[in-house]
Amino acid sequence: MGYNRQKFLKDLSHEDGVLIESIAGNLLDVLGYKRVYTKKGQERIFTESEIREFHRINKKLKIDKEKHSDPDDITRREKQNSVLNNIGLRPIS
């Protein structure tokens, strides 16, 4: 998968990179990924209204994507989600 390395640098806007690293920066650090857009401790802090707006935009994007999705693909994804949900409900031993 070497061809996929840092593909995000050409496909991701600077604003989206800051957004992602601000939200998931700690996880990226733990996983050993080098940050490109923010330094540790300099992440952007989001207001409640910004978070609500992110949720609104995300919901709209999901609806738009579903309108243009292949019905067979939707059925497969529903089955996959069902399996994952059932796995999540299993007791941990």
GROMACS elastic network, one bead per residue, 0.5 to 0.9 nm:
[ bonds ]
;  ai    aj funct       b0    kb
    1     4     6  0.54848   500
    1     5     6  0.71811   500
    2     5     6  0.53567   500
    3     6     6  0.85498   500
    3     7     6  0.78170   500
    4     7     6  0.54137   500
    4     8     6  0.85172   500
    5     8     6  0.80737   500
    6     9     6  0.56467   500
    6    10     6  0.80671   500
    7    10     6  0.59832   500
    7    11     6  0.65539   500
    7    12     6  0.85148   500
    8    12     6  0.52193   500
    8    13     6  0.86848   500
    8    17     6  0.85545   500
    9    12     6  0.57856   500
    9    13     6  0.79723   500
    9    14     6  0.86541   500
    9    17     6  0.85997   500
    9    36     6  0.86554   500
   10    13     6  0.78934   500
   12    15     6  0.82054   500
   12    16     6  0.62736   500
   12    17     6  0.63549   500
   13    16     6  0.52092   500
   13    17     6  0.62123   500
   13    18     6  0.87389   500
   14    17     6  0.50049   500
   14    18     6  0.62707   500
   14    19     6  0.86000   500
   14    37     6  0.70981   500
   15    18     6  0.52324   500
   15    19     6  0.62316   500
   15    20     6  0.87680   500
   15    37     6  0.86741   500
   16    20     6  0.61103   500
   16    21     6  0.85363   500
   17    20     6  0.51983   500
   17    21     6  0.60857   500
   17    22     6  0.83280   500
   17    36     6  0.77796   500
   17    37     6  0.58809   500
   17    38     6  0.83124   500
   18    21     6  0.52489   500
   18    22     6  0.58323   500
   18    23     6  0.85074   500
   18    36     6  0.85212   500
   18    37     6  0.52948   500
   18    38     6  0.61531   500
   18    43     6  0.75901   500
   18    44     6  0.74224   500
   19    22     6  0.51772   500
   19    23     6  0.62897   500
   19    24     6  0.85657   500
   19    37     6  0.88818   500
   19    43     6  0.84232   500
   19    44     6  0.73464   500
   20    23     6  0.52383   500
   20    24     6  0.58199   500
   20    25     6  0.72977   500
   20    37     6  0.89839   500
   21    24     6  0.51177   500
   21    26     6  0.81545   500
   21    28     6  0.77224   500
   21    35     6  0.71111   500
   21    36     6  0.82650   500
   21    37     6  0.68746   500
   21    38     6  0.63717   500
   21    39     6  0.87204   500
   21    43     6  0.70860   500
   21    44     6  0.86811   500
   22    25     6  0.55625   500
   22    26     6  0.85008   500
   22    37     6  0.88568   500
   22    38     6  0.71316   500
   22    40     6  0.88819   500
   22    42     6  0.80442   500
   22    44     6  0.54026   500
   22    45     6  0.73866   500
   22    46     6  0.89709   500
   23    26     6  0.80348   500
   23    27     6  0.89169   500
   23    43     6  0.77786   500
   23    44     6  0.81925   500
   23    45     6  0.86863   500
   24    27     6  0.53989   500
   24    28     6  0.62105   500
   24    29     6  0.87080   500
   25    28     6  0.50019   500
   25    29     6  0.61264   500
   25    30     6  0.86836   500
   25    35     6  0.74317   500
   25    38     6  0.81365   500
   25    39     6  0.85991   500
   25    40     6  0.72708   500
   25    43     6  0.77591   500
   26    29     6  0.50630   500
   26    30     6  0.62956   500
   26    31     6  0.86867   500
   26    40     6  0.78619   500
   27    30     6  0.50610   500
   27    31     6  0.61569   500
   27    32     6  0.85807   500
   27    33     6  0.87246   500
   28    31     6  0.51319   500
   28    32     6  0.62121   500
   28    33     6  0.51563   500
   28    34     6  0.73897   500
   28    35     6  0.75004   500
   29    32     6  0.50998   500
   29    33     6  0.56955   500
   29    34     6  0.70222   500
   29    35     6  0.76936   500
   29    40     6  0.85460   500
   30    33     6  0.76781   500
   35    38     6  0.62490   500
   35    39     6  0.67715   500
   35    40     6  0.83287   500
   36    39     6  0.78971   500
   38    41     6  0.83289   500
   38    42     6  0.61716   500
   38    43     6  0.60306   500
   38    44     6  0.84433   500
   39    42     6  0.53543   500
   39    43     6  0.69006   500
   40    43     6  0.66905   500
   41    44     6  0.89747   500
   42    45     6  0.89491   500
   46    49     6  0.81316   500
   46    50     6  0.59897   500
   46    51     6  0.65408   500
   47    50     6  0.51435   500
   47    51     6  0.63272   500
   47    52     6  0.87017   500
   48    51     6  0.51210   500
   48    52     6  0.62286   500
   48    53     6  0.86419   500
   49    52     6  0.50405   500
   49    53     6  0.61730   500
   49    54     6  0.86499   500
   50    54     6  0.61812   500
   50    55     6  0.86837   500
   51    55     6  0.63064   500
   51    56     6  0.86567   500
   52    55     6  0.51068   500
   52    56     6  0.62284   500
   52    57     6  0.87187   500
   53    57     6  0.61374   500
   53    58     6  0.84540   500
   54    57     6  0.51929   500
   54    58     6  0.60207   500
   54    59     6  0.85481   500
   55    58     6  0.50437   500
   55    59     6  0.60752   500
   55    60     6  0.86156   500
   56    59     6  0.52205   500
   56    60     6  0.63129   500
   56    61     6  0.87045   500
   57    60     6  0.51384   500
   57    61     6  0.61603   500
   57    62     6  0.86600   500
   58    61     6  0.50842   500
   58    62     6  0.61895   500
   58    63     6  0.86802   500
   59    62     6  0.51663   500
   59    63     6  0.62969   500
   59    64     6  0.86814   500
   60    63     6  0.51484   500
   60    64     6  0.61409   500
   60    65     6  0.85324   500
   61    64     6  0.50795   500
   61    65     6  0.60120   500
   61    66     6  0.85235   500
   62    65     6  0.50647   500
   62    66     6  0.60830   500
   62    67     6  0.86686   500
   63    66     6  0.51379   500
   63    67     6  0.63248   500
   63    68     6  0.89959   500
   64    67     6  0.52432   500
   64    68     6  0.68136   500
   64    69     6  0.89503   500
   65    68     6  0.54047   500
   65    69     6  0.62193   500
   66    70     6  0.82641   500
   66    71     6  0.88804   500
   66    74     6  0.78129   500
   67    70     6  0.86568   500
   68    71     6  0.89491   500
   69    72     6  0.85036   500
   69    73     6  0.69303   500
   69    74     6  0.68434   500
   70    73     6  0.51559   500
   70    74     6  0.64057   500
   70    75     6  0.88638   500
   71    74     6  0.50293   500
   71    75     6  0.63264   500
   71    76     6  0.87421   500
   72    75     6  0.50962   500
   72    76     6  0.62811   500
   72    77     6  0.86716   500
   73    76     6  0.50675   500
   73    77     6  0.61540   500
   73    78     6  0.86097   500
   74    77     6  0.51012   500
   74    78     6  0.61772   500
   74    79     6  0.87188   500
   75    78     6  0.51419   500
   75    79     6  0.63818   500
   75    80     6  0.87148   500
   76    79     6  0.51726   500
   76    80     6  0.62117   500
   76    81     6  0.86541   500
   77    81     6  0.60419   500
   77    82     6  0.85018   500
   78    81     6  0.50849   500
   78    82     6  0.61781   500
   78    83     6  0.87450   500
   79    82     6  0.50594   500
   79    83     6  0.63560   500
   79    84     6  0.87194   500
   80    83     6  0.51848   500
   80    84     6  0.62383   500
   80    85     6  0.85955   500
   81    84     6  0.50443   500
   81    85     6  0.59870   500
   81    86     6  0.85083   500
   82    85     6  0.51270   500
   82    86     6  0.61734   500
   82    87     6  0.86348   500
   83    86     6  0.51488   500
   83    87     6  0.62290   500
   83    88     6  0.86651   500
   84    87     6  0.50566   500
   84    88     6  0.62001   500
   84    89     6  0.87491   500
   85    88     6  0.50172   500
   85    89     6  0.63705   500
   86    89     6  0.51089   500
   86    90     6  0.66002   500
   87    90     6  0.53828   500
   87    91     6  0.88420   500
   88    91     6  0.81749   500
